Amino acid sequence: MSESALSPVEEANAQLRGKGYSEAQLSAVGVTLRRKALLKGNKIVSPLSDDEDTVLHIVTHCVPTFEALGRRTLTPQELRACLGRQRP
């Protein structure tokens, strides 16, 4: 990996910032064990845990912008359902 390349967790966090979320509202956190990551914050009911690339895919394709989410809170179940619709 070159110095300018972002890890999947860094890329997910960059996308979340671009969608209007602060770190406290929603962020990806890398877990050293087997390239796992958590998606957590006060805009998700409970943390979602999966591999780093899957968390990045969820952030990219399933997490709405902060404005579109409004007062709602995401659930891991709705994000996994979206993931199921995105992948064959």
TORKOLDREN-776311 format. One record per residue (C-alpha): residue number from 1; x, y, z. Coordinates in steps of 0.05 Angstrom, whole numbers. Example, Ala and Ser with C-alpha at 12.3 -4.5 7.8 and 13.67 -1.06 7.14 Angstrom:
num = 1; xx = 246; yy = -90; zz = 156
num = 2; xx = 273; yy = -21; zz = 143
***
This chain:
num = 1; xx = 0; yy = 0; zz = 0
num = 2; xx = 28; yy = 68; zz = -18
num = 3; xx = 31; yy = 124; zz = 33
num = 4; xx = -27; yy = 161; zz = -2
num = 5; xx = -73; yy = 100; zz = -4
num = 6; xx = -125; yy = 97; zz = 51
num = 7; xx = -144; yy = 34; zz = 89
num = 8; xx = -216; yy = 12; zz = 83
num = 9; xx = -230; yy = 41; zz = 153
num = 10; xx = -199; yy = 108; zz = 135
num = 11; xx = -237; yy = 110; zz = 69
num = 12; xx = -303; yy = 93; zz = 105
num = 13; xx = -291; yy = 150; zz = 154
num = 14; xx = -274; yy = 198; zz = 98
num = 15; xx = -340; yy = 180; zz = 64
num = 16; xx = -378; yy = 188; zz = 129
num = 17; xx = -349; yy = 258; zz = 139
num = 18; xx = -368; yy = 273; zz = 66
num = 19; xx = -439; yy = 251; zz = 82
num = 20; xx = -442; yy = 300; zz = 139
num = 21; xx = -430; yy = 256; zz = 201
num = 22; xx = -385; yy = 275; zz = 258
num = 23; xx = -342; yy = 221; zz = 289
num = 24; xx = -389; yy = 218; zz = 349
num = 25; xx = -449; yy = 208; zz = 304
num = 26; xx = -422; yy = 152; zz = 261
num = 27; xx = -351; yy = 125; zz = 250
num = 28; xx = -314; yy = 63; zz = 230
num = 29; xx = -263; yy = 35; zz = 279
num = 30; xx = -212; yy = -17; zz = 259
num = 31; xx = -204; yy = -78; zz = 303
num = 32; xx = -136; yy = -111; zz = 295
num = 33; xx = -165; yy = -181; zz = 299
num = 34; xx = -173; yy = -209; zz = 228
num = 35; xx = -184; yy = -142; zz = 193
num = 36; xx = -250; yy = -130; zz = 227
num = 37; xx = -283; yy = -62; zz = 235
num = 38; xx = -340; yy = -33; zz = 276
num = 39; xx = -389; yy = 19; zz = 251
num = 40; xx = -412; yy = 56; zz = 314
num = 41; xx = -438; yy = 122; zz = 340
num = 42; xx = -501; yy = 154; zz = 365
num = 43; xx = -535; yy = 149; zz = 297
num = 44; xx = -535; yy = 73; zz = 299
num = 45; xx = -574; yy = 34; zz = 351
num = 46; xx = -518; yy = -16; zz = 364
num = 47; xx = -449; yy = -25; zz = 332
num = 48; xx = -444; yy = -65; zz = 268
num = 49; xx = -384; yy = -110; zz = 263
num = 50; xx = -357; yy = -141; zz = 199
num = 51; xx = -294; yy = -144; zz = 157
num = 52; xx = -264; yy = -77; zz = 136
num = 53; xx = -284; yy = -83; zz = 63
num = 54; xx = -356; yy = -99; zz = 80
num = 55; xx = -361; yy = -40; zz = 128
num = 56; xx = -334; yy = 5; zz = 72
num = 57; xx = -385; yy = -24; zz = 24
num = 58; xx = -441; yy = -11; zz = 74
num = 59; xx = -418; yy = 61; zz = 85
num = 60; xx = -412; yy = 73; zz = 10
num = 61; xx = -478; yy = 42; zz = -12
num = 62; xx = -524; yy = 37; zz = 48
num = 63; xx = -512; yy = 95; zz = 96
num = 64; xx = -553; yy = 156; zz = 75
num = 65; xx = -527; yy = 227; zz = 83
num = 66; xx = -536; yy = 258; zz = 151
num = 67; xx = -588; yy = 305; zz = 122
num = 68; xx = -628; yy = 247; zz = 90
num = 69; xx = -625; yy = 207; zz = 155
num = 70; xx = -654; yy = 265; zz = 194
num = 71; xx = -677; yy = 246; zz = 264
num = 72; xx = -677; yy = 172; zz = 250
num = 73; xx = -626; yy = 123; zz = 278
num = 74; xx = -597; yy = 68; zz = 235
num = 75; xx = -601; yy = -5; zz = 256
num = 76; xx = -551; yy = -60; zz = 239
num = 77; xx = -610; yy = -100; zz = 211
num = 78; xx = -629; yy = -47; zz = 160
num = 79; xx = -556; yy = -39; zz = 138
num = 80; xx = -548; yy = -115; zz = 130
num = 81; xx = -614; yy = -117; zz = 91
num = 82; xx = -587; yy = -63; zz = 45
num = 83; xx = -522; yy = -102; zz = 38
num = 84; xx = -562; yy = -164; zz = 18
num = 85; xx = -596; yy = -123; zz = -37
num = 86; xx = -529; yy = -96; zz = -62
num = 87; xx = -493; yy = -163; zz = -68
num = 88; xx = -517; yy = -223; zz = -109
***
